[in-house]
Amino acid sequence: MPKTDELLLARARAMRSAMTQPERELWTALRSKRFAGVKFSRQVVIGRYIVDFVARFRCLIIEVDGDTHAGDEARDAVRSRWLEQRGYRVIRFTNADVMTNLDGVLQMIAVALTTIPLPDPLPEGERA
């Protein structure tokens, strides 16, 4: 398995300590297996990307998109496709979704957690 880029790891560490308010709100609900008993991690390097939140065992990535993503949908689509080719499912929410409808966001995550079949084989380096 290729070694993870040290610069990406450093950037992910920095992002964990400088989360946006919507990311903090969602992390409060997801952390420490608080949500459906599922372990989530935040600001995780997967390949050449840093994802906001991931439930590795469930192969679910959650992205919280701020204003910087507006007009960048094509790049987000490429990123999501790359991650999906590695067995992950990617769901996206806007900052506004998280800040004004956290319960609805959590309901959508709950549905995603129950409908995701584990890929066969599991993504490289991700063994259940």
C-alpha positions in Angstrom: 0.0 0.0 0.0 1.4 3.4 -0.9 2.6 5.7 1.9 0.2 8.6 2.7 1.5 12.0 1.7 3.0 13.7 4.8 1.8 17.1 3.6 -1.7 15.9 3.3 -1.5 14.4 6.8 -0.2 17.7 8.2 -3.0 19.6 6.5 -5.6 17.1 7.8 -4.3 17.6 11.4 -4.5 21.4 10.9 -8.0 21.1 9.6 -9.1 19.1 12.6 -8.1 22.0 14.9 -9.7 24.7 12.6 -13.1 23.2 11.8 -15.9 25.4 10.6 -18.9 25.9 12.9 -21.1 23.6 10.8 -18.4 20.9 10.9 -18.1 21.3 14.7 -21.9 21.0 15.0 -22.0 17.8 13.0 -18.9 16.4 14.7 -20.6 16.9 18.1 -23.4 14.6 17.0 -21.1 12.0 15.3 -18.1 11.7 17.6 -17.4 8.9 20.1 -19.9 6.5 18.5 -22.7 8.8 19.6 -24.6 8.4 16.4 -26.1 4.9 15.8 -23.1 3.4 17.6 -21.0 4.0 14.4 -17.4 5.2 14.7 -16.8 8.3 12.6 -13.4 10.0 12.0 -12.9 13.6 10.9 -10.6 15.2 8.4 -9.2 11.9 7.1 -6.8 11.4 4.2 -8.1 8.9 1.6 -5.8 8.7 -1.4 -5.2 12.2 -2.6 -8.2 13.8 -0.7 -9.1 14.9 2.8 -12.7 14.0 3.6 -14.6 15.8 6.3 -16.1 12.7 8.0 -15.9 9.0 7.3 -17.4 5.9 8.8 -14.8 3.5 7.5 -16.5 0.3 8.4 -19.7 1.5 6.7 -17.7 3.0 3.8 -19.6 6.3 4.1 -18.1 9.7 3.6 -19.9 12.8 4.7 -18.9 16.2 3.2 -20.0 19.6 4.5 -19.7 22.1 1.7 -19.3 25.8 2.4 -19.4 28.7 0.1 -16.0 27.8 -1.4 -17.7 24.9 -3.2 -20.2 27.1 -5.1 -19.4 26.9 -8.8 -17.0 24.0 -8.2 -19.6 21.2 -8.6 -17.6 19.6 -11.4 -14.5 19.2 -9.2 -16.6 17.8 -6.4 -18.1 15.3 -8.8 -14.7 14.1 -9.9 -13.6 13.8 -6.3 -16.8 11.9 -5.3 -16.4 9.6 -8.4 -12.8 8.8 -7.4 -13.9 7.9 -3.8 -16.8 5.9 -5.0 -14.6 3.9 -7.3 -12.8 2.9 -4.1 -15.9 1.5 -2.5 -17.1 4.6 -0.6 -20.5 6.3 -0.8 -20.3 10.1 -0.6 -23.1 12.3 0.7 -22.9 16.1 0.8 -24.6 18.7 2.9 -24.2 22.5 2.7 -23.2 24.5 5.7 -26.8 25.9 5.8 -28.2 22.4 5.9 -26.2 21.6 9.0 -26.8 24.9 10.7 -30.6 25.2 10.1 -31.7 21.5 9.9 -29.2 19.3 11.8 -32.0 16.8 12.7 -32.8 16.4 9.0 -29.1 16.0 8.1 -28.8 13.3 10.8 -31.9 11.5 9.5 -30.3 11.4 6.0 -27.1 10.0 7.5 -29.1 7.4 9.4 -30.8 6.3 6.1 -27.4 6.2 4.3 -25.9 4.0 7.1 -28.7 1.5 6.8 -28.7 1.3 3.0 -25.0 1.0 2.2 -24.0 -2.5 1.3 -20.4 -3.3 2.1 -18.4 -3.4 -1.1 -16.8 -6.6 -2.2 -13.9 -6.5 -1.9 -13.5 -3.8 0.7 -11.4 -0.8 -0.3 -7.7 -1.4 -0.1 -6.4 -1.1 3.4 -10.0 -0.9 4.9 -10.7 -4.4 6.4 -13.7 -5.0 8.6 
